Amino acid sequence: MFFLELILVVVVLLIALSIVWSTLQTGISPMMSSGKACQAMLASTSPPANGPLIDLGSGWGTLVVALAREYPHYQVIGYELSWFPWLISIIRKYSLRLDNLTIYRKDFIKADLGSASILFCYLFPGGMVALHKKLKCELFREIRIVSNTFALPSCQPVKVTRLKDVYHTPVYVYHWRPCSTTTPSQLILAEECS
């Protein structure tokens, strides 16, 4: 009996350490979107355009699983750095037989997001700043962005839904449109991106 308890303690400790490690790497622990937030974010996808639906920091798989179930004919991609939430998401994917869902254990900042039709995120202020910089430097076409709780810096949302919860949590919808002509500010931006 002692041996089983020891194994359980070691497993729990390893899980906790993996979450702490990824929290130190990213600046935030993996968080689940609430059921109300998932519903509001799903409502913002209708109808999705061509290209995959991508969740940036997919955590425990709450939203990516809902997206894959709602849109079985669309490719759904999740990026998650934390090992244990990623593993739980993978188990959910295979147990629900979601062949249209791919979950990478990878930092979305290092991923190519150029083919996405919609980006979903539930990040934190620093993560939103990093995402904004990545979009300015790498994404040169129109795309929809749906963000739970945190706004995209220097961007005006086309829609803000306030959830009927204790915090009146906002869900922001953006239509990312890159600049079509080169301006002096874009030349400065090009230097920032290099």
Backbone bond lengths (Angstrom), bond angles and torsions (degrees), N, CA, C in turn:
res aa  C-N    CA-C-N  psi(-1)  N-CA   C-N-CA  omega(-1)  CA-C   N-CA-C  phi
1 M - - - 1.456 - - 1.524 110.47 -
2 F 1.348 116.11 -40.56 1.462 120.21 179.71 1.535 111.05 -60.23
3 F 1.350 116.52 -39.18 1.455 121.40 -179.04 1.529 111.37 -62.42
4 L 1.336 117.71 -42.45 1.465 121.90 178.03 1.527 111.38 -64.51
5 E 1.335 115.83 -40.64 1.465 119.52 178.03 1.520 110.97 -64.51
6 L 1.326 116.21 -39.96 1.459 120.95 178.50 1.529 110.93 -63.37
7 I 1.319 116.92 -43.81 1.468 121.12 177.99 1.532 110.23 -61.36
8 L 1.316 116.73 -43.76 1.463 120.95 179.08 1.530 111.22 -61.45
9 V 1.315 117.63 -43.44 1.469 122.05 178.54 1.525 110.34 -62.58
10 V 1.339 116.85 -43.41 1.467 120.97 -179.99 1.525 110.35 -64.03
11 V 1.325 117.90 -42.95 1.471 121.40 179.24 1.521 110.29 -62.66
12 V 1.328 117.27 -46.47 1.469 120.91 179.15 1.525 110.57 -62.06
13 L 1.306 116.98 -40.83 1.464 121.34 178.47 1.525 111.23 -63.77
14 L 1.326 117.76 -42.53 1.464 121.26 178.18 1.533 111.62 -64.27
15 I 1.318 116.40 -40.24 1.465 120.56 177.13 1.522 109.98 -62.53
16 A 1.322 116.62 -47.44 1.468 120.87 -179.95 1.534 111.00 -61.44
17 L 1.328 116.79 -43.23 1.467 120.40 179.24 1.526 111.67 -64.18
18 S 1.335 117.50 -37.66 1.468 119.41 179.13 1.526 110.83 -66.35
19 I 1.320 116.80 -38.09 1.470 120.10 178.37 1.530 110.50 -69.34
20 V 1.333 116.93 -41.54 1.469 120.13 177.31 1.528 110.31 -62.48
21 W 1.331 116.95 -43.57 1.467 120.91 -179.73 1.529 111.13 -60.26
22 S 1.338 116.90 -47.22 1.467 119.27 -179.46 1.524 110.92 -68.23
23 T 1.329 117.33 -31.88 1.465 120.54 176.61 1.526 110.30 -64.73
24 L 1.318 117.26 -40.90 1.461 120.71 176.81 1.525 111.40 -65.69
25 Q 1.329 117.50 -35.66 1.465 121.49 179.48 1.520 111.87 -69.51
26 T 1.326 116.93 -43.63 1.464 120.70 -171.89 1.519 113.85 -98.70
27 G 1.323 117.61 -23.35 1.456 120.41 -177.77 1.514 114.03 94.88
28 I 1.337 117.83 -0.58 1.466 121.13 178.99 1.527 108.73 -152.77
29 S 1.327 115.16 146.32 1.465 119.22 177.50 1.526 109.42 -81.64
30 P 1.330 117.99 156.74 1.462 120.38 178.52 1.526 110.27 -62.41
31 M 1.316 116.03 128.02 1.464 121.42 -177.80 1.525 109.45 -121.79
32 M 1.320 115.72 144.07 1.461 120.40 174.89 1.518 109.44 -88.75
33 S 1.318 116.10 138.06 1.456 119.86 170.22 1.521 107.17 -73.05
34 S 1.327 116.45 140.68 1.461 119.76 178.12 1.527 109.46 -67.86
35 G 1.313 116.20 163.77 1.465 120.70 177.08 1.517 111.74 -58.76
36 K 1.333 116.84 -40.66 1.469 120.66 178.89 1.520 111.08 -65.87
37 A 1.338 116.91 -40.58 1.468 120.35 178.96 1.524 110.08 -65.26
38 C 1.342 117.39 -42.41 1.472 120.54 177.69 1.523 110.71 -59.23
39 Q 1.324 116.85 -44.19 1.465 119.80 179.79 1.523 111.63 -62.33
40 A 1.340 116.45 -42.86 1.464 120.25 179.28 1.522 110.92 -65.57
41 M 1.325 116.97 -38.45 1.466 120.21 179.60 1.530 110.62 -70.76
42 L 1.328 117.34 -39.06 1.466 120.66 176.02 1.526 110.73 -62.60
43 A 1.316 116.93 -39.73 1.468 120.78 179.41 1.522 111.06 -63.08
44 S 1.328 117.68 -26.15 1.466 122.19 -179.92 1.522 112.74 -80.29
45 T 1.326 118.27 -5.21 1.460 120.95 -177.59 1.509 112.50 -94.84
46 S 1.283 118.99 -8.93 1.456 121.20 -170.36 1.522 111.45 -90.25
47 P 1.315 120.58 126.97 1.465 126.43 -14.81 1.520 110.05 -86.61
48 P 1.313 119.13 139.51 1.462 119.63 179.69 1.522 111.42 -71.17
49 A 1.315 115.72 150.71 1.461 121.42 176.88 1.528 109.18 -83.88
50 N 1.323 116.14 -176.82 1.470 120.20 177.27 1.522 109.68 -69.89
51 G 1.296 116.49 145.07 1.458 121.52 -179.98 1.509 110.63 111.36
52 P 1.330 116.28 161.68 1.474 119.72 -176.33 1.524 113.29 -70.65
53 L 1.318 114.50 156.20 1.454 123.08 171.73 1.524 105.22 -95.18
54 I 1.329 117.67 121.78 1.460 120.78 -172.14 1.513 110.94 -119.97
55 D 1.339 115.85 127.20 1.467 122.78 176.64 1.528 108.11 -102.14
56 L 1.319 115.60 119.94 1.459 122.44 -177.14 1.526 108.77 -92.64
57 G 1.303 116.87 101.93 1.461 121.39 -174.47 1.511 108.83 87.13
58 S 1.320 116.27 66.23 1.468 121.17 -170.33 1.524 114.44 -77.34
59 G 1.330 117.84 -4.37 1.466 121.34 173.19 1.514 113.36 53.85
60 W 1.317 115.72 -125.88 1.463 123.13 -174.32 1.526 111.86 -86.82
61 G 1.331 117.37 4.88 1.458 121.47 175.50 1.507 115.46 89.43
62 T 1.303 118.17 7.51 1.463 121.08 -176.17 1.526 111.84 -55.32
63 L 1.338 116.39 -53.59 1.465 119.62 -176.43 1.525 112.00 -76.96
64 V 1.344 118.90 -43.44 1.476 119.24 -177.14 1.525 111.63 -62.99
65 V 1.313 117.25 -37.10 1.464 119.85 177.55 1.532 109.89 -66.01
66 A 1.332 116.84 -43.34 1.473 120.34 177.78 1.526 110.82 -61.92
67 L 1.331 117.36 -41.86 1.469 121.14 178.32 1.524 111.20 -63.73
68 A 1.327 116.71 -45.46 1.472 120.58 -178.61 1.524 111.27 -64.00
69 R 1.310 117.02 -34.69 1.467 120.53 178.56 1.521 111.02 -74.68
70 E 1.326 116.62 -39.42 1.468 121.29 -178.62 1.532 111.82 -70.63
71 Y 1.337 116.49 -35.17 1.464 121.76 -176.30 1.530 110.23 -124.65
72 P 1.331 118.21 72.46 1.470 121.02 -175.16 1.532 114.00 -65.83
73 H 1.327 118.14 -16.96 1.469 120.64 -179.19 1.528 112.44 -98.13
74 Y 1.333 116.66 5.82 1.460 121.62 177.27 1.520 109.30 -111.82
75 Q 1.319 115.64 148.01 1.459 119.94 174.05 1.532 108.12 -78.10
76 V 1.315 116.79 131.74 1.462 122.98 178.02 1.531 106.89 -120.02
77 I 1.332 115.48 131.37 1.463 120.96 -177.19 1.520 109.06 -126.56
78 G 1.316 116.33 136.78 1.460 121.77 174.13 1.518 110.25 -122.35
79 Y 1.325 115.62 144.86 1.464 121.96 173.88 1.518 107.83 -119.47
80 E 1.329 116.62 126.74 1.466 121.70 179.19 1.519 109.35 -145.64
81 L 1.325 116.02 129.69 1.464 120.83 179.89 1.522 113.32 -86.75
82 S 1.313 117.52 -35.46 1.460 121.18 -175.32 1.532 110.04 -70.30
83 W 1.342 115.19 126.06 1.451 121.65 -171.90 1.532 113.59 -61.06
84 F 1.331 118.05 -49.81 1.460 119.65 -174.00 1.534 112.87 -68.79
85 P 1.341 119.92 -46.78 1.475 118.47 174.66 1.536 112.05 -58.90
86 W 1.341 116.54 -38.17 1.467 120.09 177.40 1.533 109.63 -60.32
87 L 1.337 116.95 -44.66 1.462 121.30 179.91 1.531 111.43 -62.10
88 I 1.322 116.46 -43.70 1.476 120.17 177.65 1.525 110.12 -60.14
89 S 1.341 116.37 -41.67 1.469 120.34 178.20 1.518 111.75 -62.56
90 I 1.323 116.64 -41.56 1.469 121.09 178.67 1.530 110.44 -63.31
91 I 1.329 116.85 -42.94 1.473 120.89 178.29 1.528 109.98 -61.50
92 R 1.337 116.80 -42.77 1.478 120.33 178.40 1.524 110.86 -63.48
93 K 1.331 116.40 -42.09 1.472 120.90 179.58 1.527 110.99 -57.08
94 Y 1.331 115.93 -50.17 1.465 119.26 -176.57 1.523 112.67 -74.35
95 S 1.312 117.59 -34.62 1.470 118.65 178.96 1.526 111.69 -69.04
96 L 1.333 117.03 -29.39 1.470 120.91 178.30 1.531 112.19 -94.62
97 R 1.340 116.32 0.12 1.477 122.73 179.14 1.528 111.45 53.99
98 L 1.322 115.25 52.37 1.465 121.04 -179.97 1.530 109.11 -94.46
99 D 1.321 115.34 86.00 1.462 121.09 -176.75 1.533 112.59 -69.63
100 N 1.311 117.65 -18.97 1.465 121.37 -179.72 1.532 112.38 -87.56
101 L 1.325 117.58 2.71 1.460 122.15 -177.11 1.524 110.96 -108.71
102 T 1.339 115.66 129.52 1.465 122.70 174.57 1.518 107.68 -125.26
103 I 1.325 116.75 129.28 1.463 120.36 -179.98 1.522 108.03 -122.36
104 Y 1.322 114.78 119.42 1.457 121.00 -179.56 1.521 110.16 -99.74
105 R 1.313 115.68 139.43 1.465 120.58 171.51 1.521 106.31 -91.91
106 K 1.332 113.89 83.78 1.456 121.17 -169.97 1.521 109.49 -158.76
107 D 1.310 116.16 151.20 1.459 122.71 175.61 1.524 108.51 -76.76
108 F 1.338 117.51 123.54 1.456 120.08 -178.06 1.528 112.22 -63.33
109 I 1.317 117.88 -21.60 1.468 120.92 178.35 1.531 109.75 -63.01
110 K 1.336 117.40 -27.38 1.460 121.54 179.74 1.533 112.02 -95.50
111 A 1.318 117.63 4.59 1.464 121.56 -176.90 1.529 110.69 -97.38
112 D 1.318 115.15 156.34 1.459 121.63 174.27 1.531 107.83 -88.65
113 L 1.315 116.04 114.42 1.464 121.29 -178.21 1.521 112.12 -102.43
114 G 1.324 116.97 6.56 1.454 122.25 -172.31 1.514 115.58 -62.37
115 S 1.326 119.07 -24.50 1.465 120.63 -177.68 1.525 113.33 -91.41
116 A 1.317 118.03 -5.25 1.474 121.56 -174.42 1.526 112.11 -65.22
117 S 1.320 115.19 147.62 1.463 119.62 170.40 1.520 109.65 -96.20
118 I 1.330 116.27 -35.97 1.471 121.04 177.85 1.517 108.36 -140.72
119 L 1.327 116.00 135.06 1.460 122.18 173.01 1.520 108.15 -106.10
120 F 1.334 116.31 134.79 1.461 122.44 176.95 1.515 108.21 -115.96
121 C 1.323 117.02 142.95 1.460 118.33 177.32 1.525 111.52 -152.07
122 Y 1.314 113.92 148.69 1.454 124.69 170.27 1.520 103.73 -139.19
123 L 1.313 114.59 78.78 1.453 121.06 -172.34 1.522 110.72 -102.11
124 F 1.300 117.98 -130.02 1.459 125.74 177.40 1.525 104.86 -155.70
125 P 1.335 119.99 167.65 1.471 119.36 -174.34 1.531 114.10 -52.72
126 G 1.325 118.38 -44.52 1.466 120.47 178.90 1.517 112.40 -64.06
127 G 1.330 116.91 -37.33 1.459 121.47 177.35 1.517 111.91 -66.58
128 M 1.336 116.61 -35.83 1.462 120.42 178.10 1.526 110.67 -69.01
129 V 1.324 116.94 -36.58 1.475 120.38 175.88 1.525 109.64 -63.57
130 A 1.339 117.41 -45.18 1.465 121.44 178.95 1.529 111.04 -62.78
131 L 1.336 116.72 -41.11 1.464 120.70 178.04 1.527 110.16 -63.04
132 H 1.331 116.92 -44.82 1.465 120.61 -179.61 1.524 110.94 -59.06
133 K 1.313 116.57 -44.16 1.467 120.34 178.88 1.532 110.28 -63.46
134 K 1.336 117.06 -43.03 1.467 120.74 178.91 1.522 110.78 -61.03
135 L 1.322 117.27 -44.32 1.464 120.46 -179.86 1.525 111.04 -62.82
136 K 1.336 116.92 -43.81 1.464 120.31 -179.91 1.519 111.34 -62.10
137 C 1.314 116.92 -36.10 1.464 121.15 -175.64 1.525 113.56 -85.82
138 E 1.349 117.83 -26.57 1.464 119.16 -168.71 1.517 116.18 -124.41
139 L 1.332 118.75 -20.18 1.463 119.70 -173.02 1.523 109.69 -107.02
140 F 1.335 115.61 111.33 1.456 120.69 -173.67 1.522 112.29 -114.85
141 R 1.314 116.28 33.31 1.463 120.90 174.91 1.523 108.67 -145.90
142 E 1.322 115.59 168.35 1.465 119.85 -178.72 1.523 110.30 -74.25
143 I 1.324 114.20 145.17 1.467 120.61 -179.47 1.529 107.82 -157.82
144 R 1.308 116.44 154.24 1.469 121.25 175.31 1.531 108.06 -97.34
145 I 1.329 115.39 140.36 1.465 121.77 178.39 1.522 107.11 -126.57
146 V 1.325 116.52 130.05 1.461 122.20 178.67 1.519 107.61 -120.50
147 S 1.333 116.45 121.94 1.465 120.60 -175.59 1.520 111.47 -124.01
148 N 1.311 115.12 129.06 1.453 122.78 176.07 1.532 108.65 -85.99
149 T 1.314 118.11 119.88 1.466 126.57 170.86 1.524 115.33 80.20
150 F 1.328 118.54 -45.63 1.464 120.47 -171.13 1.521 112.01 -109.02
151 A 1.344 115.08 135.88 1.462 121.94 -177.93 1.516 111.37 -82.52
152 L 1.313 115.42 153.39 1.458 122.57 174.74 1.525 107.30 -83.81
153 P 1.334 118.18 121.61 1.466 120.58 -174.37 1.525 112.66 -58.34
154 S 1.323 115.43 141.23 1.467 123.16 174.29 1.518 113.49 62.03
155 C 1.324 118.99 18.10 1.459 122.18 179.38 1.527 109.49 -123.19
156 Q 1.312 115.01 142.90 1.457 120.89 179.60 1.522 109.01 -96.81
157 P 1.326 118.66 119.82 1.466 119.59 178.06 1.527 111.05 -69.30
158 V 1.336 116.18 148.89 1.459 120.00 174.78 1.528 110.36 -85.51
159 K 1.336 115.47 -17.33 1.459 119.84 179.51 1.521 109.02 -156.15
160 V 1.329 115.82 140.08 1.460 121.70 173.06 1.522 106.95 -129.49
161 T 1.317 116.21 121.73 1.465 121.66 176.90 1.518 107.63 -105.50
162 R 1.303 117.11 126.65 1.465 121.69 176.32 1.527 108.05 -97.21
163 L 1.316 115.86 121.66 1.460 120.43 -179.45 1.524 110.24 -72.32
164 K 1.300 115.08 152.38 1.466 120.44 176.56 1.520 108.12 -89.20
165 D 1.331 114.47 68.55 1.452 120.88 176.54 1.523 108.42 -128.90
166 V 1.296 117.15 -178.36 1.465 122.41 -176.22 1.525 111.62 -58.67
167 Y 1.346 116.96 -36.51 1.463 121.38 -174.32 1.524 113.62 -95.61
168 H 1.341 116.84 -3.80 1.475 120.76 -173.31 1.532 109.13 51.84
169 T 1.318 115.32 48.50 1.461 123.36 -175.12 1.524 110.97 -54.69
170 P 1.334 116.75 128.96 1.472 118.66 176.87 1.527 112.21 -85.52
171 V 1.313 115.41 143.95 1.460 122.69 168.53 1.517 105.34 -119.20
172 Y 1.339 115.74 117.59 1.461 122.15 -175.51 1.524 110.37 -97.90
173 V 1.330 115.81 140.53 1.458 121.67 173.20 1.525 107.33 -121.08
174 Y 1.340 115.12 128.30 1.464 121.97 -179.95 1.521 109.47 -122.10
175 H 1.316 115.74 149.30 1.464 121.75 167.85 1.516 105.62 -112.23
176 W 1.322 115.58 101.56 1.463 121.35 -178.81 1.522 108.62 -73.29
177 R 1.307 115.57 122.43 1.466 121.41 176.64 1.516 107.99 -128.05
178 P 1.328 117.94 109.59 1.465 119.18 178.27 1.519 110.35 -68.72
179 C 1.306 115.85 156.04 1.466 120.61 177.76 1.523 109.08 -66.53
180 S 1.333 116.54 141.75 1.467 119.79 -176.63 1.520 113.27 -95.78
181 T 1.322 117.44 -15.62 1.461 119.42 178.17 1.511 109.06 -124.55
182 T 1.318 116.34 155.64 1.451 120.93 -179.29 1.521 109.34 -84.45
183 T 1.323 116.24 123.57 1.457 122.70 178.95 1.518 107.87 -116.89
184 P 1.335 118.17 166.21 1.467 118.78 176.81 1.524 113.00 -54.72
185 S 1.344 116.85 -36.66 1.472 117.99 179.63 1.529 111.31 -66.98
186 Q 1.356 117.00 -31.13 1.455 119.49 177.07 1.526 111.41 -70.86
187 L 1.309 117.01 -33.13 1.459 119.81 176.35 1.526 110.14 -64.30
188 I 1.347 116.37 -39.53 1.461 120.63 175.87 1.530 108.99 -64.81
189 L 1.345 115.81 -42.02 1.462 121.11 178.95 1.526 111.02 -60.62
190 A 1.344 116.95 -40.49 1.459 120.02 179.54 1.520 110.66 -60.79
191 E 1.341 116.83 -36.11 1.461 120.26 176.41 1.517 110.91 -67.86
192 E 1.374 117.22 -37.64 1.469 121.22 178.17 1.523 111.11 -63.87
193 C 1.334 117.28 -35.39 1.463 121.97 -175.21 1.515 112.55 -77.57
194 S 1.308 117.95 -21.15 1.465 119.47 -176.20 1.506 112.00 -86.69
